[in-house]
Amino acid sequence: MKKKRISYKPLFDLLSIRGLRLNSLRDMFSPTILYRLVHNENVNTGTLVRLCERLNCNLNDIVEVVVDYDQ
């Protein structure tokens, strides 16, 4: 059986490519939001839009859908 989940790995890859760290987003986002991003938990779509605006990128640059297959 397939199970889909959100991954923010592309966000962290983009930050790394640009020489940034998650701490550089602390002025815009609460510690709770940053925790959710690190742990691939749900965040509001408004948060994703603000991330895209801050990083001058598109949604697919910071989020991906991952398919997990049950064994």
C-alpha positions, 0 to 999 in steps of 0.5 A: 500500500502506498502512503504519501507524505510531505517532505521539506528536504528541497527547502533545506537543499535550497538553503544549503545551496544559497549558503543559508541556515534555518536560523536565517528564517527566525525573524519571519517564522516562529520556533513552532513553524521551524520545528514543523518544517524540520520534522516534515509536519503540516504547515499552513499554505500561507507559511509556504507562500511566505517562504517562497516570497522570502527565498524568491522561489516556487513551491516546488522548490521547497516542498515535495510529495514522497511516496512510502510503500508499506512492506 
